Amino acid sequence: MLRTQTLLFAAELVQDNGTYTLVVEDVTAGTVQSTPVPKAMVDKLPVFLAALTA
């Protein structure tokens, strides 16, 4: 059985001079949003990702 995958969102975490920014692209709508992210949250990212797979 052939399954088709469709990319809905793409996210990047960008670091620039010690400042972190989360950039999220809504592929279907063609929009991009960005927001600053505190380093403390960046440090917890592996925990959040692990929770998604639980």
Secondary structure as the mmCIF struct_conf table of DSSP 4:
data_model
#
loop_
_struct_conf.conf_type_id
_struct_conf.id
_struct_conf.beg_label_comp_id
_struct_conf.beg_label_asym_id
_struct_conf.beg_label_seq_id
_struct_conf.end_label_comp_id
_struct_conf.end_label_asym_id
_struct_conf.end_label_seq_id
STRN STRN1 PHE A 9 ASP A 16
TURN_TY1_P TURN_TY1_P1 ASN A 17 GLY A 18
STRN STRN2 THR A 19 ASP A 26
TURN_TY1_P TURN_TY1_P2 VAL A 27 GLY A 30
STRN STRN3 THR A 31 VAL A 37
HELX_RH_AL_P HELX_RH_AL_P1 LYS A 39 THR A 53
#
